Amino acid sequence: MNVKTGSPAGPGARNPDALSRPRLDPAALAVLLLTMHDPRVRPLLDELAVEYDSRYGDRFGRGAAAEELNRYPASEFEGTGGALLVVQENGESVAGGAFRRYDADTAEFKRIWTHSAHRRRGLARVVLAELEALAAQRGYRRVYLTTGPRQPEAKHLYLTTGYVAQFDVNQDPELIGSLAFTKNLPVPPLS
C-alpha cells in the first residue's frame, strides 16, 4: 500500500489549534493491514467508544458505543471481503478505518477514526484514500458509509472528498439521524 496524503495544512489551517500541530510527514507514516484483535487496533476502538459516548450518550444511553462497536463480528473486517487498517506515525497508532462487504459491488466503510491529539492534520484523508484504493483492488466499485448527526467534521470530510450525500444537506442532521454517503470507485488498471 502506498501512503497518499491530502493537503498538509488541510482545513485545519483555519483553526489556531491546528497551527500548533506538526505537519504531516508521509515518511513517518506506516499503513498496516491488521485484524480487529491486534493490540495496535486497541487505541482506535477505545477512543471511538469514548467519542461515541461523549457525542451520543444522551441520545442512545451510556455504553451504547460498546454495543455499536461490537455489532459486527471481527471476521467481517478480514479476508477478501473486508479489511481494517491502522496508520501509525513513528510507531504510534494515530488513525484508522475499516470496511466490510455491503453488497457484491459495494464496500461499507466503518470505524474511520483519527486520534484526538492528531486531528486536523490530514490523517482522515490518508485513511480514506487507503481504504478506497484497497477496496477498489478487491473488486468493489462503490463505497457506502454513514456518520452520525453530531459529527459535522466527518460530514465535511466526506463532502469534500467526493462522497455524495444520500440526504438533504440543508436539513437539520438531528432530524435525519444517520447520514449516509456513497462514492463510486475508479476501476483499477489491469495488471
TIVO-2410 file (N, C-alpha, C; in nm, 3 decimals):
# residues 191
REC num residu      c1      c2      c3 atome chaine
REC   1      M   0.084  -0.118   0.000     N      A
REC   1      M   0.000   0.000   0.000    CA      A
REC   1      M   0.087   0.123   0.000     C      A
REC   2      N   0.043   0.222  -0.070     N      A
REC   2      N   0.115   0.349  -0.072    CA      A
REC   2      N   0.042   0.447   0.016     C      A
REC   3      V   0.116   0.527   0.087     N      A
REC   3      V   0.056   0.631   0.167    CA      A
REC   3      V   0.031   0.750   0.077     C      A
REC   4      K  -0.093   0.796   0.076     N      A
REC   4      K  -0.130   0.914  -0.002    CA      A
REC   4      K  -0.173   1.020   0.096     C      A
REC   5      T  -0.137   1.142   0.072     N      A
REC   5      T  -0.176   1.248   0.163    CA      A
REC   5      T  -0.252   1.356   0.091     C      A
REC   6      G  -0.339   1.421   0.167     N      A
REC   6      G  -0.407   1.540   0.117    CA      A
REC   6      G  -0.318   1.659   0.146     C      A
REC   7      S  -0.374   1.774   0.145     N      A
REC   7      S  -0.300   1.895   0.175    CA      A
REC   7      S  -0.250   1.889   0.319     C      A
REC   8      P  -0.120   1.910   0.345     N      A
REC   8      P  -0.069   1.904   0.481    CA      A
REC   8      P  -0.138   2.000   0.575     C      A
REC   9      A  -0.172   2.118   0.525     N      A
REC   9      A  -0.240   2.214   0.613    CA      A
REC   9      A  -0.386   2.179   0.623     C      A
REC  10      G  -0.447   2.138   0.513     N      A
REC  10      G  -0.586   2.096   0.512    CA      A
REC  10      G  -0.677   2.202   0.570     C      A
REC  11      P  -0.800   2.161   0.605     N      A
REC  11      P  -0.894   2.255   0.660    CA      A
REC  11      P  -0.850   2.309   0.796     C      A
REC  12      G  -0.757   2.241   0.862     N      A
REC  12      G  -0.712   2.285   0.993    CA      A
REC  12      G  -0.633   2.415   0.990     C      A
REC  13      A  -0.593   2.460   0.871     N      A
REC  13      A  -0.515   2.583   0.863    CA      A
REC  13      A  -0.594   2.703   0.916     C      A
REC  14      R  -0.725   2.692   0.917     N      A
REC  14      R  -0.809   2.800   0.969    CA      A
REC  14      R  -0.827   2.789   1.120     C      A
REC  15      N  -0.784   2.681   1.178     N      A
REC  15      N  -0.803   2.653   1.319    CA      A
REC  15      N  -0.672   2.686   1.393     C      A
REC  16      P  -0.672   2.781   1.486     N      A
REC  16      P  -0.549   2.817   1.556    CA      A
REC  16      P  -0.485   2.697   1.626     C      A
REC  17      D  -0.567   2.605   1.679     N      A
REC  17      D  -0.514   2.487   1.745    CA      A
REC  17      D  -0.435   2.401   1.645     C      A
REC  18      A  -0.481   2.398   1.519     N      A
REC  18      A  -0.414   2.318   1.417    CA      A
REC  18      A  -0.275   2.372   1.387     C      A
REC  19      L  -0.252   2.500   1.407     N      A
REC  19      L  -0.122   2.558   1.379    CA      A
REC  19      L  -0.015   2.504   1.472     C      A
REC  20      S  -0.054   2.459   1.590     N      A
REC  20      S   0.043   2.404   1.684    CA      A
REC  20      S   0.068   2.256   1.659     C      A
REC  21      R  -0.008   2.194   1.573     N      A
REC  21      R   0.010   2.052   1.543    CA      A
REC  21      R   0.117   2.036   1.437     C      A
REC  22      P   0.198   1.931   1.448     N      A
REC  22      P   0.304   1.911   1.349    CA      A
REC  22      P   0.246   1.878   1.211     C      A
REC  23      R   0.317   1.925   1.109     N      A
REC  23      R   0.277   1.894   0.972    CA      A
REC  23      R   0.287   1.743   0.951     C      A
REC  24      L   0.206   1.695   0.860     N      A
REC  24      L   0.206   1.553   0.827    CA      A
REC  24      L   0.331   1.520   0.746     C      A
REC  25      D   0.410   1.426   0.793     N      A
REC  25      D   0.530   1.381   0.724    CA      A
REC  25      D   0.504   1.241   0.671     C      A
REC  26      P   0.474   1.226   0.542     N      A
REC  26      P   0.444   1.094   0.487    CA      A
REC  26      P   0.553   0.991   0.515     C      A
REC  27      A   0.678   1.032   0.526     N      A
REC  27      A   0.787   0.938   0.553    CA      A
REC  27      A   0.776   0.876   0.692     C      A
REC  28      A   0.705   0.942   0.783     N      A
REC  28      A   0.692   0.891   0.919    CA      A
REC  28      A   0.569   0.800   0.935     C      A
REC  29      L   0.492   0.783   0.826     N      A
REC  29      L   0.368   0.705   0.833    CA      A
REC  29      L   0.388   0.563   0.782     C      A
REC  30      A   0.320   0.471   0.848     N      A
REC  30      A   0.314   0.332   0.803    CA      A
REC  30      A   0.167   0.292   0.803     C      A
REC  31      V   0.122   0.231   0.696     N      A
REC  31      V  -0.016   0.184   0.686    CA      A
REC  31      V  -0.013   0.033   0.706     C      A
REC  32      L  -0.080  -0.012   0.812     N      A
REC  32      L  -0.078  -0.154   0.849    CA      A
REC  32      L  -0.215  -0.216   0.828     C      A
REC  33      L  -0.220  -0.329   0.763     N      A
REC  33      L  -0.342  -0.406   0.748    CA      A
REC  33      L  -0.344  -0.506   0.863     C      A
REC  34      L  -0.441  -0.492   0.955     N      A
REC  34      L  -0.443  -0.569   1.079    CA      A
REC  34      L  -0.576  -0.639   1.099     C      A
REC  35      T  -0.582  -0.724   1.200     N      A
REC  35      T  -0.709  -0.784   1.241    CA      A
REC  35      T  -0.763  -0.705   1.360     C      A
REC  36      M  -0.891  -0.719   1.384     N      A
REC  36      M  -0.957  -0.646   1.493    CA      A
REC  36      M  -0.893  -0.676   1.629     C      A
REC  37      H  -0.832  -0.793   1.644     N      A
REC  37      H  -0.778  -0.834   1.774    CA      A
REC  37      H  -0.632  -0.795   1.794     C      A
REC  38      D  -0.573  -0.731   1.695     N      A
REC  38      D  -0.433  -0.687   1.708    CA      A
REC  38      D  -0.426  -0.574   1.810     C      A
REC  39      P  -0.330  -0.576   1.901     N      A
REC  39      P  -0.320  -0.471   2.004    CA      A
REC  39      P  -0.300  -0.330   1.948     C      A
REC  40      R  -0.250  -0.318   1.826     N      A
REC  40      R  -0.231  -0.186   1.766    CA      A
REC  40      R  -0.363  -0.123   1.724     C      A
REC  41      V  -0.471  -0.202   1.725     N      A
REC  41      V  -0.605  -0.152   1.691    CA      A
REC  41      V  -0.675  -0.098   1.816     C      A
REC  42      R  -0.631  -0.142   1.932     N      A
REC  42      R  -0.697  -0.105   2.059    CA      A
REC  42      R  -0.715   0.045   2.076     C      A
REC  43      P  -0.614   0.130   2.048     N      A
REC  43      P  -0.636   0.275   2.065    CA      A
REC  43      P  -0.753   0.326   1.982     C      A
REC  44      L  -0.769   0.273   1.861     N      A
REC  44      L  -0.879   0.312   1.773    CA      A
REC  44      L  -1.012   0.279   1.839     C      A
REC  45      L  -1.028   0.155   1.884     N      A
REC  45      L  -1.156   0.112   1.941    CA      A
REC  45      L  -1.186   0.182   2.073     C      A
REC  46      D  -1.083   0.197   2.157     N      A
REC  46      D  -1.105   0.263   2.287    CA      A
REC  46      D  -1.148   0.408   2.269     C      A
REC  47      E  -1.078   0.479   2.181     N      A
REC  47      E  -1.113   0.620   2.164    CA      A
REC  47      E  -1.246   0.637   2.091     C      A
REC  48      L  -1.278   0.547   1.998     N      A
REC  48      L  -1.409   0.553   1.932    CA      A
REC  48      L  -1.521   0.538   2.035     C      A
REC  49      A  -1.504   0.447   2.129     N      A
REC  49      A  -1.607   0.427   2.232    CA      A
REC  49      A  -1.627   0.554   2.314     C      A
REC  50      V  -1.519   0.618   2.354     N      A
REC  50      V  -1.527   0.743   2.431    CA      A
REC  50      V  -1.593   0.851   2.346     C      A
REC  51      E  -1.551   0.860   2.220     N      A
REC  51      E  -1.606   0.961   2.129    CA      A
REC  51      E  -1.757   0.943   2.111     C      A
REC  52      Y  -1.798   0.821   2.081     N      A
REC  52      Y  -1.941   0.794   2.060    CA      A
REC  52      Y  -2.022   0.823   2.186     C      A
REC  53      D  -1.971   0.780   2.301     N      A
REC  53      D  -2.044   0.806   2.426    CA      A
REC  53      D  -2.052   0.955   2.456     C      A
REC  54      S  -1.943   1.030   2.431     N      A
REC  54      S  -1.946   1.173   2.462    CA      A
REC  54      S  -2.040   1.249   2.368     C      A
REC  55      R  -2.049   1.205   2.244     N      A
REC  55      R  -2.136   1.276   2.149    CA      A
REC  55      R  -2.280   1.229   2.152     C      A
REC  56      Y  -2.300   1.101   2.180     N      A
REC  56      Y  -2.434   1.044   2.165    CA      A
REC  56      Y  -2.490   0.979   2.291     C      A
REC  57      G  -2.419   0.989   2.402     N      A
REC  57      G  -2.464   0.925   2.525    CA      A
REC  57      G  -2.603   0.968   2.569     C      A
REC  58      D  -2.634   1.097   2.552     N      A
REC  58      D  -2.766   1.145   2.592    CA      A
REC  58      D  -2.875   1.100   2.494     C      A
REC  59      R  -2.836   1.060   2.376     N      A
REC  59      R  -2.933   1.018   2.273    CA      A
REC  59      R  -2.958   0.867   2.278     C      A
REC  60      F  -2.852   0.789   2.295     N      A
REC  60      F  -2.864   0.644   2.289    CA      A
REC  60      F  -2.836   0.575   2.422     C      A
REC  61      G  -2.789   0.650   2.522     N      A
REC  61      G  -2.757   0.593   2.651    CA      A
REC  61      G  -2.609   0.561   2.663     C      A
REC  62      R  -2.557   0.579   2.783     N      A
REC  62      R  -2.416   0.548   2.808    CA      A
REC  62      R  -2.393   0.399   2.784     C      A
REC  63      G  -2.280   0.369   2.725     N      A
REC  63      G  -2.247   0.230   2.695    CA      A
REC  63      G  -2.297   0.183   2.560     C      A
REC  64      A  -2.378   0.262   2.492     N      A
REC  64      A  -2.428   0.223   2.360    CA      A
REC  64      A  -2.314   0.214   2.259     C      A
REC  65      A  -2.207   0.286   2.284     N      A
REC  65      A  -2.093   0.283   2.193    CA      A
REC  65      A  -2.033   0.142   2.187     C      A
REC  66      A  -2.019   0.078   2.300     N      A
REC  66      A  -1.964  -0.057   2.301    CA      A
REC  66      A  -2.053  -0.152   2.221     C      A
REC  67      E  -2.183  -0.135   2.235     N      A
REC  67      E  -2.277  -0.217   2.158    CA      A
REC  67      E  -2.259  -0.193   2.009     C      A
REC  68      E  -2.246  -0.067   1.969     N      A
REC  68      E  -2.225  -0.034   1.827    CA      A
REC  68      E  -2.094  -0.093   1.776     C      A
REC  69      L  -1.987  -0.079   1.854     N      A
REC  69      L  -1.857  -0.127   1.810    CA      A
REC  69      L  -1.851  -0.279   1.802     C      A
REC  70      N  -1.940  -0.347   1.871     N      A
REC  70      N  -1.942  -0.494   1.869    CA      A
REC  70      N  -2.055  -0.550   1.782     C      A
REC  71      R  -2.124  -0.462   1.710     N      A
REC  71      R  -2.240  -0.506   1.631    CA      A
REC  71      R  -2.200  -0.602   1.519     C      A
REC  72      Y  -2.083  -0.584   1.462     N      A
REC  72      Y  -2.038  -0.668   1.352    CA      A
REC  72      Y  -1.926  -0.759   1.400     C      A
REC  73      P  -1.929  -0.885   1.362     N      A
REC  73      P  -1.819  -0.974   1.402    CA      A
REC  73      P  -1.687  -0.930   1.338     C      A
REC  74      A  -1.579  -0.952   1.409     N      A
REC  74      A  -1.446  -0.914   1.359    CA      A
REC  74      A  -1.418  -0.978   1.224     C      A
REC  75      S  -1.473  -1.096   1.199     N      A
REC  75      S  -1.448  -1.167   1.072    CA      A
REC  75      S  -1.498  -1.088   0.951     C      A
REC  76      E  -1.594  -0.997   0.969     N      A
REC  76      E  -1.644  -0.919   0.856    CA      A
REC  76      E  -1.542  -0.816   0.808     C      A
REC  77      F  -1.440  -0.788   0.887     N      A
REC  77      F  -1.337  -0.691   0.852    CA      A
REC  77      F  -1.206  -0.761   0.814     C      A
REC  78      E  -1.216  -0.887   0.774     N      A
REC  78      E  -1.099  -0.967   0.739    CA      A
REC  78      E  -1.123  -1.036   0.606     C      A
REC  79      G  -1.023  -1.105   0.557     N      A
REC  79      G  -1.035  -1.180   0.433    CA      A
REC  79      G  -1.047  -1.089   0.313     C      A
REC  80      T  -1.094  -1.143   0.202     N      A
REC  80      T  -1.101  -1.065   0.079    CA      A
REC  80      T  -1.218  -0.967   0.078     C      A
REC  81      G  -1.319  -0.989   0.162     N      A
REC  81      G  -1.435  -0.902   0.163    CA      A
REC  81      G  -1.423  -0.781   0.253     C      A
REC  82      G  -1.330  -0.783   0.345     N      A
REC  82      G  -1.317  -0.672   0.439    CA      A
REC  82      G  -1.172  -0.644   0.472     C      A
REC  83      A  -1.152  -0.538   0.548     N      A
REC  83      A  -1.016  -0.501   0.589    CA      A
REC  83      A  -1.024  -0.402   0.703     C      A
REC  84      L  -0.919  -0.398   0.780     N      A
REC  84      L  -0.902  -0.298   0.884    CA      A
REC  84      L  -0.759  -0.249   0.873     C      A
REC  85      L  -0.744  -0.118   0.863     N      A
REC  85      L  -0.609  -0.067   0.857    CA      A
REC  85      L  -0.588   0.041   0.962     C      A
REC  86      V  -0.466   0.049   1.006     N      A
REC  86      V  -0.424   0.148   1.105    CA      A
REC  86      V  -0.306   0.224   1.046     C      A
REC  87      V  -0.311   0.354   1.060     N      A
REC  87      V  -0.198   0.438   1.021    CA      A
REC  87      V  -0.119   0.467   1.147     C      A
REC  88      Q   0.009   0.434   1.142     N      A
REC  88      Q   0.097   0.465   1.254    CA      A
REC  88      Q   0.193   0.574   1.212     C      A
REC  89      E   0.221   0.662   1.307     N      A
REC  89      E   0.320   0.767   1.287    CA      A
REC  89      E   0.429   0.744   1.389     C      A
REC  90      N   0.548   0.716   1.342     N      A
REC  90      N   0.661   0.686   1.431    CA      A
REC  90      N   0.625   0.578   1.532     C      A
REC  91      G   0.552   0.475   1.487     N      A
REC  91      G   0.518   0.361   1.571    CA      A
REC  91      G   0.393   0.377   1.656     C      A
REC  92      E   0.328   0.492   1.653     N      A
REC  92      E   0.206   0.517   1.733    CA      A
REC  92      E   0.084   0.510   1.642     C      A
REC  93      S  -0.019   0.437   1.686     N      A
REC  93      S  -0.144   0.430   1.609    CA      A
REC  93      S  -0.215   0.565   1.619     C      A
REC  94      V  -0.229   0.634   1.504     N      A
REC  94      V  -0.286   0.769   1.504    CA      A
REC  94      V  -0.415   0.781   1.424     C      A
REC  95      A  -0.445   0.685   1.339     N      A
REC  95      A  -0.567   0.691   1.258    CA      A
REC  95      A  -0.596   0.551   1.206     C      A
REC  96      G  -0.719   0.532   1.161     N      A
REC  96      G  -0.753   0.402   1.107    CA      A
REC  96      G  -0.892   0.400   1.050     C      A
REC  97      G  -0.928   0.286   0.998     N      A
REC  97      G  -1.060   0.266   0.941    CA      A
REC  97      G  -1.072   0.124   0.891     C      A
REC  98      A  -1.193   0.088   0.853     N      A
REC  98      A  -1.219  -0.049   0.812    CA      A
REC  98      A  -1.328  -0.050   0.706     C      A
REC  99      F  -1.341  -0.164   0.639     N      A
REC  99      F  -1.456  -0.184   0.553    CA      A
REC  99      F  -1.499  -0.330   0.560     C      A
REC 100      R  -1.626  -0.349   0.526     N      A
REC 100      R  -1.688  -0.480   0.520    CA      A
REC 100      R  -1.772  -0.485   0.394     C      A
REC 101      R  -1.811  -0.604   0.354     N      A
REC 101      R  -1.894  -0.618   0.235    CA      A
REC 101      R  -2.034  -0.566   0.265     C      A
REC 102      Y  -2.082  -0.475   0.184     N      A
REC 102      Y  -2.219  -0.424   0.194    CA      A
REC 102      Y  -2.308  -0.499   0.095     C      A
REC 103      D  -2.261  -0.510  -0.029     N      A
REC 103      D  -2.322  -0.598  -0.129    CA      A
REC 103      D  -2.212  -0.638  -0.225     C      A
REC 104      A  -2.243  -0.707  -0.332     N      A
REC 104      A  -2.141  -0.762  -0.421    CA      A
REC 104      A  -2.046  -0.657  -0.476     C      A
REC 105      D  -2.095  -0.536  -0.500     N      A
REC 105      D  -2.012  -0.431  -0.560    CA      A
REC 105      D  -1.977  -0.318  -0.465     C      A
REC 106      T  -2.025  -0.324  -0.341     N      A
REC 106      T  -2.013  -0.210  -0.250    CA      A
REC 106      T  -1.945  -0.248  -0.120     C      A
REC 107      A  -1.844  -0.169  -0.083     N      A
REC 107      A  -1.779  -0.181   0.047    CA      A
REC 107      A  -1.843  -0.079   0.141     C      A
REC 108      E  -1.869  -0.120   0.263     N      A
REC 108      E  -1.919  -0.027   0.364    CA      A
REC 108      E  -1.803   0.011   0.454     C      A
REC 109      F  -1.770   0.140   0.455     N      A
REC 109      F  -1.662   0.189   0.540    CA      A
REC 109      F  -1.716   0.209   0.681     C      A
REC 110      K  -1.637   0.165   0.778     N      A
REC 110      K  -1.673   0.174   0.919    CA      A
REC 110      K  -1.549   0.217   0.999     C      A
REC 111      R  -1.572   0.262   1.119     N      A
REC 111      R  -1.466   0.286   1.218    CA      A
REC 111      R  -1.358   0.383   1.171     C      A
REC 112      I  -1.394   0.481   1.090     N      A
REC 112      I  -1.295   0.578   1.046    CA      A
REC 112      I  -1.266   0.671   1.164     C      A
REC 113      W  -1.139   0.682   1.199     N      A
REC 113      W  -1.100   0.745   1.324    CA      A
REC 113      W  -0.965   0.811   1.311     C      A
REC 114      T  -0.950   0.924   1.377     N      A
REC 114      T  -0.819   0.988   1.397    CA      A
REC 114      T  -0.806   1.017   1.546     C      A
REC 115      H  -0.694   0.981   1.603     N      A
REC 115      H  -0.668   1.006   1.745    CA      A
REC 115      H  -0.689   1.154   1.774     C      A
REC 116      S  -0.752   1.185   1.884     N      A
REC 116      S  -0.787   1.325   1.916    CA      A
REC 116      S  -0.665   1.418   1.920     C      A
REC 117      A  -0.549   1.367   1.955     N      A
REC 117      A  -0.429   1.451   1.960    CA      A
REC 117      A  -0.368   1.475   1.822     C      A
REC 118      H  -0.422   1.408   1.720     N      A
REC 118      H  -0.363   1.417   1.586    CA      A
REC 118      H  -0.462   1.465   1.480     C      A
REC 119      R  -0.571   1.521   1.521     N      A
REC 119      R  -0.672   1.566   1.425    CA      A
REC 119      R  -0.629   1.694   1.356     C      A
REC 120      R  -0.694   1.720   1.243     N      A
REC 120      R  -0.674   1.842   1.163    CA      A
REC 120      R  -0.535   1.846   1.100     C      A
REC 121      R  -0.484   1.726   1.066     N      A
REC 121      R  -0.353   1.717   1.001    CA      A
REC 121      R  -0.362   1.644   0.867     C      A
REC 122      G  -0.481   1.600   0.827     N      A
REC 122      G  -0.497   1.529   0.700    CA      A
REC 122      G  -0.494   1.378   0.712     C      A
REC 123      L  -0.489   1.326   0.833     N      A
REC 123      L  -0.482   1.180   0.851    CA      A
REC 123      L  -0.609   1.109   0.805     C      A
REC 124      A  -0.725   1.170   0.826     N      A
REC 124      A  -0.850   1.106   0.782    CA      A
REC 124      A  -0.852   1.093   0.631     C      A
REC 125      R  -0.795   1.189   0.561     N      A
REC 125      R  -0.786   1.180   0.415    CA      A
REC 125      R  -0.692   1.067   0.373     C      A
REC 126      V  -0.585   1.046   0.448     N      A
REC 126      V  -0.495   0.934   0.422    CA      A
REC 126      V  -0.572   0.803   0.438     C      A
REC 127      V  -0.647   0.792   0.547     N      A
REC 127      V  -0.725   0.670   0.573    CA      A
REC 127      V  -0.825   0.646   0.460     C      A
REC 128      L  -0.901   0.749   0.424     N      A
REC 128      L  -0.999   0.732   0.315    CA      A
REC 128      L  -0.932   0.688   0.186     C      A
REC 129      A  -0.823   0.751   0.150     N      A
REC 129      A  -0.753   0.715   0.025    CA      A
REC 129      A  -0.705   0.571   0.029     C      A
REC 130      E  -0.650   0.530   0.142     N      A
REC 130      E  -0.601   0.392   0.155    CA      A
REC 130      E  -0.716   0.291   0.150     C      A
REC 131      L  -0.825   0.321   0.220     N      A
REC 131      L  -0.941   0.231   0.217    CA      A
REC 131      L  -1.000   0.222   0.077     C      A
REC 132      E  -1.012   0.336   0.009     N      A
REC 132      E  -1.066   0.337  -0.127    CA      A
REC 132      E  -0.979   0.256  -0.222     C      A
REC 133      A  -0.847   0.274  -0.214     N      A
REC 133      A  -0.756   0.200  -0.302    CA      A
REC 133      A  -0.766   0.050  -0.276     C      A
REC 134      L  -0.768   0.011  -0.152     N      A
REC 134      L  -0.775  -0.131  -0.117    CA      A
REC 134      L  -0.910  -0.191  -0.160     C      A
REC 135      A  -1.018  -0.119  -0.136     N      A
REC 135      A  -1.150  -0.167  -0.176    CA      A
REC 135      A  -1.157  -0.185  -0.328     C      A
REC 136      A  -1.102  -0.090  -0.403     N      A
REC 136      A  -1.101  -0.100  -0.549    CA      A
REC 136      A  -1.017  -0.219  -0.594     C      A
REC 137      Q  -0.902  -0.240  -0.530     N      A
REC 137      Q  -0.817  -0.355  -0.563    CA      A
REC 137      Q  -0.889  -0.487  -0.539     C      A
REC 138      R  -0.977  -0.487  -0.442     N      A
REC 138      R  -1.051  -0.610  -0.408    CA      A
REC 138      R  -1.180  -0.624  -0.488     C      A
REC 139      G  -1.199  -0.538  -0.586     N      A
REC 139      G  -1.310  -0.553  -0.678    CA      A
REC 139      G  -1.435  -0.473  -0.648     C      A
REC 140      Y  -1.434  -0.396  -0.541     N      A
REC 140      Y  -1.551  -0.313  -0.512    CA      A
REC 140      Y  -1.555  -0.196  -0.610     C      A
REC 141      R  -1.673  -0.155  -0.647     N      A
REC 141      R  -1.691  -0.044  -0.740    CA      A
REC 141      R  -1.755   0.078  -0.674     C      A
REC 142      R  -1.797   0.061  -0.549     N      A
REC 142      R  -1.869   0.168  -0.481    CA      A
REC 142      R  -1.843   0.159  -0.332     C      A
REC 143      V  -1.855   0.273  -0.265     N      A
REC 143      V  -1.844   0.280  -0.119    CA      A
REC 143      V  -1.975   0.334  -0.064     C      A
REC 144      Y  -2.016   0.278   0.047     N      A
REC 144      Y  -2.130   0.328   0.125    CA      A
REC 144      Y  -2.076   0.350   0.265     C      A
REC 145      L  -2.115   0.461   0.327     N      A
REC 145      L  -2.078   0.483   0.467    CA      A
REC 145      L  -2.181   0.572   0.532     C      A
REC 146      T  -2.183   0.569   0.663     N      A
REC 146      T  -2.270   0.658   0.740    CA      A
REC 146      T  -2.188   0.724   0.850     C      A
REC 147      T  -2.237   0.838   0.891     N      A
REC 147      T  -2.181   0.904   1.008    CA      A
REC 147      T  -2.299   0.959   1.088     C      A
REC 148      G  -2.273   0.997   1.210     N      A
REC 148      G  -2.380   1.046   1.295    CA      A
REC 148      G  -2.406   1.194   1.277     C      A
REC 149      P  -2.522   1.239   1.322     N      A
REC 149      P  -2.560   1.378   1.306    CA      A
REC 149      P  -2.477   1.477   1.388     C      A
REC 150      R  -2.404   1.426   1.486     N      A
REC 150      R  -2.323   1.513   1.572    CA      A
REC 150      R  -2.175   1.506   1.537     C      A
REC 151      Q  -2.147   1.475   1.413     N      A
REC 151      Q  -2.009   1.469   1.366    CA      A
REC 151      Q  -1.994   1.555   1.240     C      A
REC 152      P  -2.007   1.688   1.257     N      A
REC 152      P  -2.001   1.776   1.141    CA      A
REC 152      P  -1.867   1.770   1.067     C      A
REC 153      E  -1.760   1.741   1.140     N      A
REC 153      E  -1.630   1.733   1.073    CA      A
REC 153      E  -1.625   1.613   0.979     C      A
REC 154      A  -1.690   1.503   1.017     N      A
REC 154      A  -1.695   1.386   0.928    CA      A
REC 154      A  -1.781   1.418   0.806     C      A
REC 155      K  -1.894   1.480   0.827     N      A
REC 155      K  -1.980   1.520   0.715    CA      A
REC 155      K  -1.901   1.607   0.617     C      A
REC 156      H  -1.828   1.704   0.669     N      A
REC 156      H  -1.748   1.793   0.585    CA      A
REC 156      H  -1.640   1.714   0.509     C      A
REC 157      L  -1.573   1.624   0.577     N      A
REC 157      L  -1.469   1.542   0.515    CA      A
REC 157      L  -1.526   1.466   0.395     C      A
REC 158      Y  -1.638   1.400   0.414     N      A
REC 158      Y  -1.694   1.318   0.306    CA      A
REC 158      Y  -1.740   1.406   0.191     C      A
REC 159      L  -1.802   1.518   0.220     N      A
REC 159      L  -1.849   1.606   0.113    CA      A
REC 159      L  -1.733   1.665   0.033     C      A
REC 160      T  -1.619   1.686   0.097     N      A
REC 160      T  -1.505   1.747   0.028    CA      A
REC 160      T  -1.410   1.645  -0.035     C      A
REC 161      T  -1.442   1.517  -0.021     N      A
REC 161      T  -1.358   1.412  -0.082    CA      A
REC 161      T  -1.435   1.330  -0.184     C      A
REC 162      G  -1.542   1.388  -0.238     N      A
REC 162      G  -1.611   1.323  -0.348    CA      A
REC 162      G  -1.726   1.232  -0.313     C      A
REC 163      Y  -1.765   1.228  -0.187     N      A
REC 163      Y  -1.879   1.145  -0.148    CA      A
REC 163      Y  -2.008   1.223  -0.173     C      A
REC 164      V  -2.111   1.150  -0.208     N      A
REC 164      V  -2.240   1.210  -0.240    CA      A
REC 164      V  -2.336   1.183  -0.123     C      A
REC 165      A  -2.389   1.289  -0.067     N      A
REC 165      A  -2.485   1.275   0.044    CA      A
REC 165      A  -2.612   1.210  -0.006     C      A
REC 166      Q  -2.662   1.116   0.070     N      A
REC 166      Q  -2.787   1.047   0.037    CA      A
REC 166      Q  -2.900   1.104   0.125     C      A
REC 167      F  -2.889   1.232   0.155     N      A
REC 167      F  -2.984   1.303   0.240    CA      A
REC 167      F  -2.979   1.450   0.201     C      A
REC 168      D  -3.074   1.525   0.247     N      A
REC 168      D  -3.079   1.669   0.221    CA      A
REC 168      D  -2.978   1.738   0.313     C      A
REC 169      V  -2.870   1.790   0.255     N      A
REC 169      V  -2.764   1.852   0.336    CA      A
REC 169      V  -2.810   1.980   0.405     C      A
REC 170      N  -2.922   2.035   0.363     N      A
REC 170      N  -2.974   2.157   0.425    CA      A
REC 170      N  -3.067   2.129   0.542     C      A
REC 171      Q  -3.104   2.004   0.562     N      A
REC 171      Q  -3.192   1.968   0.673    CA      A
REC 171      Q  -3.111   1.952   0.801     C      A
REC 172      D  -3.173   1.974   0.915     N      A
REC 172      D  -3.108   1.957   1.045    CA      A
REC 172      D  -3.063   1.811   1.059     C      A
REC 173      P  -2.932   1.785   1.076     N      A
REC 173      P  -2.883   1.647   1.089    CA      A
REC 173      P  -2.950   1.569   1.203     C      A
REC 174      E  -2.986   1.637   1.310     N      A
REC 174      E  -3.051   1.568   1.422    CA      A
REC 174      E  -3.186   1.509   1.380     C      A
REC 175      L  -3.253   1.573   1.284     N      A
REC 175      L  -3.381   1.520   1.236    CA      A
REC 175      L  -3.361   1.403   1.140     C      A
REC 176      I  -3.246   1.400   1.073     N      A
REC 176      I  -3.216   1.292   0.978    CA      A
REC 176      I  -3.171   1.167   1.051     C      A
REC 177      G  -3.084   1.185   1.149     N      A
REC 177      G  -3.026   1.071   1.219    CA      A
REC 177      G  -2.897   1.029   1.151     C      A
REC 178      S  -2.891   0.908   1.101     N      A
REC 178      S  -2.773   0.857   1.035    CA      A
REC 178      S  -2.757   0.924   0.898     C      A
REC 179      L  -2.638   0.980   0.873     N      A
REC 179      L  -2.610   1.050   0.748    CA      A
REC 179      L  -2.535   0.956   0.654     C      A
REC 180      A  -2.601   0.915   0.546     N      A
REC 180      A  -2.543   0.819   0.452    CA      A
REC 180      A  -2.477   0.890   0.334     C      A
REC 181      F  -2.366   0.832   0.288     N      A
REC 181      F  -2.291   0.882   0.175    CA      A
REC 181      F  -2.253   0.766   0.084     C      A
REC 182      T  -2.238   0.794  -0.045     N      A
REC 182      T  -2.187   0.696  -0.139    CA      A
REC 182      T  -2.079   0.759  -0.226     C      A
REC 183      K  -1.996   0.675  -0.284     N      A
REC 183      K  -1.893   0.721  -0.377    CA      A
REC 183      K  -1.861   0.607  -0.472     C      A
REC 184      N  -1.852   0.639  -0.600     N      A
REC 184      N  -1.807   0.541  -0.698    CA      A
REC 184      N  -1.656   0.537  -0.697     C      A
REC 185      L  -1.601   0.417  -0.702     N      A
REC 185      L  -1.457   0.400  -0.703    CA      A
REC 185      L  -1.407   0.386  -0.846     C      A
REC 186      P  -1.287   0.437  -0.873     N      A
REC 186      P  -1.232   0.419  -1.007    CA      A
REC 186      P  -1.200   0.271  -1.029     C      A
REC 187      V  -1.212   0.227  -1.151     N      A
REC 187      V  -1.176   0.090  -1.184    CA      A
REC 187      V  -1.024   0.085  -1.192     C      A
REC 188      P  -0.963  -0.005  -1.114     N      A
REC 188      P  -0.815  -0.011  -1.118    CA      A
REC 188      P  -0.767  -0.060  -1.254     C      A
REC 189      P  -0.649  -0.013  -1.297     N      A
REC 189      P  -0.597  -0.058  -1.426    CA      A
REC 189      P  -0.565  -0.207  -1.420     C      A
REC 190      L  -0.575  -0.271  -1.536     N      A
REC 190      L  -0.540  -0.414  -1.544    CA      A
REC 190      L  -0.390  -0.429  -1.529     C      A
REC 191      S  -0.350  -0.532  -1.458     N      A
REC 191      S  -0.205  -0.555  -1.436    CA      A
REC 191      S  -0.141  -0.612  -1.559     C      A
***
